[in-house]
Amino acid sequence: MQQEAHPFGERLEAYLLETCTSQGFLQGTRLSSPDIDEAWFRLAPSFYGDAVRNFNAYPEFTLACAGYLGMAVAHLWDKDWPAYRDVPYSFFLGERGFDDMDDHITGTILRESRRSVAAMQSASASAYHSLMKEAPEPGTAEAYRFFLAAVETMFKTGAAIELCRLGYKYEKVSLK
């Protein structure tokens, strides 16, 4: 159930890749896995409900939560994907639900916060700035499509950052 890529999402992906690489969170490529991408499409509908309710009041936090969710999924993919592939969205929420999702993911799932918080603060600020530069008219279908593209891109960026932290990288292989 792959949706068509939004042009803003593609531009944002390139911008975040450049930004995160320059800050040492990525190494010039956006690492990914079909399993992680599939998890996004399963978790996204539940995440969107929380994100839409919180975006106007806390836009950078909302975007960061998408990134933290990507980090958590990538971490669980590396840890034991068969055991975690079907966990519900609620697994990623903190005691206060969406409000402390970031603390729950960094403290309980990743068990690392210094690097992940720095990465998400930078990426979410960059994503929000990019979104505001596009200036879609608030409350329109177009604005919602931009929002969806930003959230999905943040999820994928968070996953890539965590995969990079875990030591994954693309390597050229000689097939002789």
N, C-alpha and C positions, 0 to 999 in steps of 0.2 A: 504494500500500500504506500508506495513512494509518491509524494506529491511533487508537482513541478517546481523546480527551483525558482525562487523569486530573485530578480536582478539585484535588489538591495542585499539579499542574503549572500549572494556571490561576492558582491563588493565588500560587504562586512567581513566575510570569511577571509578574503585576501588581506584586508586591513588588520584584522586581529592576528593573522598568521605573522605578518610583518612586525607588528607591535610586540607580540609575545616572544618572537624570536629575538628581537633586539634586547629584550629584557631577560633573556636566558630561560624562559619557561618552555619554549619549543626550539627545535633545531632546523627550522626552515621547511618543515613539512607538517601537514595536519594528519597525524596518525589516526587510523580508524579501524573499525572491524564491522562486518555485516551484523554480527550479534549485537553490538552496542547500538548500531543504527536501528535495528529491529526493536530493541528495548525502548528507544525513544518513541517510536510510533505506538507502542503499547502504553507507555506512561504519560505521553503528552496530553491526552484528553483530560486526565485528572489534574495534571500540572497546570494546564491552561485555566481551569476554574479558579485556582488559587492566584495565579499570576495576574489574571484580568482584574480580580478584586483588589489587588494590592499595587498594581502598576502606577496609578496616578499619584498615590501618596508616597510610594517607595520605589521609584523606577529602577535605580541602580541595584538596589537589594533584590528586586524581582529578577532582573537579568542575571545577577550573580547566582541566585538560587538555581537557575537553569544550568549554569556552569558547574555548580557544586553537584547537582544531580548527575551531570555527565561524568564528573570525577568519580562519584560513588559507583556508578554503573561500571566504569572502566576498572575500578579497583576490584569490584566483585567479580568481574569477568576474569581478571588475572588470578584472583584468589581461588575460586571454585565455581565456575559458571554453571555447571549442572545443578548445584545446590541453590544458586541465587537467581537463575534466569527468569523465574516466574514470580519473584517477590512483588507484592503490590506496592503501589505508590505510597501508601501509608507507612511502609517500612522506612522510608527516607525522611519522614517528618519527625520533628522533635516533640517534646512533651507539650509544647504550646502550638503544635501543628506547623504551619508554614512559617510562623513568626520566628522560630528558632531552628529552622531546617539547616541553616548554615552551621550552627554550633553542633547540631546532632551529627551531621555528616562528617565534619572535621574531627570531632571528638570521639565519636563512636565507630564510624565506619573507616575513615581514613587513618585515624589516630595520628594525625599530623595537621597542624594548622598554620605554622609560620609561612611556609611556601605557598600553600593553597590559598590562604587568605590574601596574601600579596598578589598572587596571580589573578584571583577573581576580582579584587578591588580594581586593579588596572584594566582588566578586560571588560568588566561591566561599565566602568566609566567611559572607556573608549567606545563601547557599543552604544551607550546612551547618547554620547556626543554625536556619533554618526547618525543615529536615528533622528535626533533633533535637527541636524543639518538637512535631512531629507524633507522635513516639515510637512508630513502628510496632515491633512485637515483632521483635527481630533474628532472622534466619534464616527468616522466614516469607515466604510468597508475597506478602503485603501489603507487607512491607518491601521486597521486590524491586521491586514496582510503584512504590513511592515513589521508590526509587533510579533506576529507569528514567525516571520523570517529571522528576526533578531533573537528570539528565544531559542529557536532550533539551532541557530549558529552558535549561541552561547553554550548550549548543551554539548555540541560537537567539539567546541573549543575546550571546554572543561575536560571532556573525555581524552582529547589529544594531550593536554597538559599532564594529566595523570598517567597516561601510557608512557609519555616521555620520562616522567619522574621515576616510573617503575623500570626504566631502562630499555624500553622498546625503541626500535629505530628501523628505518628502511635501509637495507644494504643491497648493493648491487651484487648479484650472484651470477657467476659464470656457469652456464649450462653446457658442459662439454660432452 
